[in-house]
Amino acid sequence: MKRSSKTDELAPATISEADGVRYLHLGTPWVQGAMRIAKPQAIELEYVQRMMVWMLLRPEAEVTRGHAVQLGLGAATITRFCHSVLRMRATAVELNPTVITACRLWFRLPDDSARLKVLEQDAGQFVADPAHVESAQVLCVDLYDHDAASPVLDSEAFYRDCWRTLADGGVMTVNLFGRDASFERSAQRIAAAFGEAQLWALRPTREGNTIVVAAKGVTLPERATLAARAENIETRFGLPARKWLRMFRPISPTIALTPPSSTLAVASTNP
């Protein structure tokens, strides 16, 4: 997250619970993340599960290797999964200190260690830092403020910095959602940074989240190889990768990605 354009103050993290699930908010009904209390390592929200689609583009022998970076901590779900389940080196970048505190207290985010770093920093500054060039194999981008209207970082320059942050063969996933966001415009900016041939997407969720996948120098394997990877991901990690594969498709930035107008944000009201 970054500072809202309307104010220099960051909205405080707030918590709600319903039916065994704990939700993170930023002082509004919009859900910023969730964790099933009895299964803290599982990924509760469907769109966050789909953010892990990068696993399909990594060879089986490498899927748990390397450095995973999450821009926008949310409820720390992706960082927690990469660190504790995949056993990868993980870094999370979050500007709002109350979100970091909430994740430590209420969402089972481990303390920093040799394999885990949580940075209170602007995500744009992180990827623009020359020290981070080619430092990540995985980059998960989910940057929304308390209004959840559109990504707070969505420029071509930002996506070019994301491309530079990835090592060769690296993969980025981006959550695109928002009442005011233009999915087509965002796709064009990502394509300008990564190249159209390195751009894919999943179909929108019921709530209207579209996960865009952008890779750096990746050759898409044959369908049989992808199917074997999906089976491996489901068997080892319990994620619905075969479902992802059925909805995985190349996209052109000239194709509008906007979900049907009747859809709303993830949990648009308090649970």
N, C-alpha and C positions, 0 to 999 in steps of 0.2 A: 504494500500500500504506500501511497505518498500523500502529501498534504493536499487537502481539497483546494480547488481553485476558488472556492467561495470564502474560505477562512483559513487562517494559519494554525488553527487549533485542530488537533486530531481527536476524533470521536473516541470515547472510552469504550473498552471492551465490556460487554455484558453477557450474562449466561442465562439460559433457560433449559429446562428439562421436561421431557414428555415421553411416556412409553419406553422408558429405559434408554433414551437417547439424550445426550447433552449437546446443546447448540451454542455456538458462539455468534454474537451480534456485535454491532458497533453502535449501540444506543438506538437502534431502529428494529423493526420486525424482520428486516432482510437477514437471511442466514448467511454467515461468512464461513461456516464449517460445522461439522458434527462428529460425534463419537458415540458409538454404542458402549455404554458403561461396562457391560459384561464382556465385551470383546474389543478392547481398546486398540489392538493392532489391526483389526479389520478396517476396511474402507467402507464407510456407511453410505455416503451419497453417490448416486450413480455417475454423475458427471466427474467426480473425483476419481472413481474407478477408471473412467475413460481417459483421464489424464495420464494413466499408466500405459496407454497404448504404445508408447515408445518402446516397450519391451518386445513388441513384435518385430521391430526393426533392428534389434540387437541379436547377434548369434547366441545360441543357447549357452555356449561356453563363456560368453562375455556378459550375459544379461545381469549378473550380480556384481560385475566388476566396475571399477572406475568411480567417478565423482558425480554425485547427483546434486543439483542446485535447485532450490525452490525459491521463486520470487513471489513474495506475498505469502505469509505464513498460514493465514486462516486458522483452523484448529489443529495445525501441525500434522495433518493426516499423512501427507505425502512424505514429509521428512521423517516422521515416525516409522512409516512402512519401509522406506529405503534404508534407514539406519538399523531398525530392529528386526525386520523380516528379511529383506534382501542382504543385509549386512554390508551395505556399501558405505563409503565415505560420503557424508551428507553435509550440505551447508544450506541454511535458510536465511533469507534476507527480508527483514520486516522493519518498517520505519516506526511503527506505533509501539511504544514500550508497554502499554497496557495489554496489547495482544500477546506479546512475549510472556509477560507475567501470568496472564490467564492460561496460556498453554502449559506453563510450568506447573501451575497450581491445580488445574482442572482437566487438562487434556493429555496427561502422561508424557509430556515432552521431557526426555532425559536431560540431565545437565551436560554442558559442553565437555568434550573429551577429545582424544586423538582422532576419532572418526566423526565427530559431530561438532559443528560450529553454528551458532545462531547469532546473526549480526543485526544490530539496531542501526539500519542504514537505508538510504534511499536506493531502490533497486536499479534505477537508471544510473546512479553513480557507480554502483557495483559493477555492472556490465561494461561501463565506459572506462573502468580502471585498467590501464595496460598490464598491471600485475596479474589480471585474471584472463588474459588472452589464452585461448586453447586450454583452459584449465578444467573444463567440465565435459563429461560424456553425455550427460542428461541435464536438460534445463526445463523446468516446469513453471509456467508463467500464469499467474492467476491474481491480477492486480485490480482490485475494486475498492472504492471507498465506502463510507457508510450509506451513500445514496444508491449504490449498485447500479448507476445509470449507464456507465460505459467504462472501458479500461482507462485507468489513470495514466498509463504509459502505453502509447499506441502509435508512435511515429515511425517513419521509415528509419530514421537515425537510431532509434532505440532497437529496432529489430536487427539492424546492421551490427550494433554492439553485441546483441545476443548471438549472432552468427560468429562474431570474432571470439566470443567467450567459449564456444563449443570447439572441442578438438575435432580433427577429421574423423568422420564416421559418427559424430554426435547427433543427437535428436532433441528437438524442442517440441513441447506440447503447450498450446495456448488455449485457455478458456475464453471464448468470445460470447459475451452476453450483455444485454443492457437495453433499457428502454430507448435510449438515444443513440445507441451505437449503430454504425453502418458496418455490417459484416463484410460486404463487398469491398468497402474501402480498406478495412483491416487486412483482408486477404491480399489486396493489391500491394499493400505496404510490406507484408511478410514475403510475398513473391519477389518484390523488388530486392529484398535483402538476401533471400535464399535461392531464388530461381524457381520458375514455375514447375520444372521437372522434379523439384524436391518438396512439393507441397501436396498434402493430402488432408482429408477431413473425415470425421465420423458424422453420421446423421445427427441432427439435433435431438437432445433429450426431450421428454414431455414438457419439462420446465423451460426449455428454450436455450439450453447451453450447447453450443457447438464447439467441439474440440478440434482444433487445427493442428496438424503435425507438419513440422518443417525439419528437414535433415540437411546435414552438411557432408556432401560427397558420399551418399548412401545409394547403392544399387538395390532396387527393390527385388527381393528374391522371387523365385517362382512360387505359384500358389501352394504347391505341395510342401515347400519348405516353410512357408508362413503357417500352413495348417499344422505342421509338426511343432512349430514354435508355440502356437496357440494351445495345443494339447499339453505341452510341457508347462506353460504358464498356469493353466487351470489345475493341473495335477499337483504341481509343487507349491503354488501360491494362492490358489483358491479364487483367482480373478476370472471373470467371464470373457476370456480372450477369444473364444470361438465366436461369440456374439460380436465382438469388436470387428473381427475379420469379415463378417457378413456385411458390415456397414462401412467398411474402410474403402475409400475411393479417392482417386486423384481429383483435384479441383483446379479450375481456372479462376483467377481472380476476377474475371469478367462475369462469373456466375454468382448471382446473389446467394448468400448463405443464410439469409434471414429466416428464422423459424416462422411457423404460422402465427398470425397476429393474435390468436387466442391464447397463446402460451404466456406464462408468467415466469418470474425469477424462481430460483430454487427457494422453496418454502417462503412465499411472499408474505405470509402472515406468521405471527408467533405460533409455535407448535402448541 
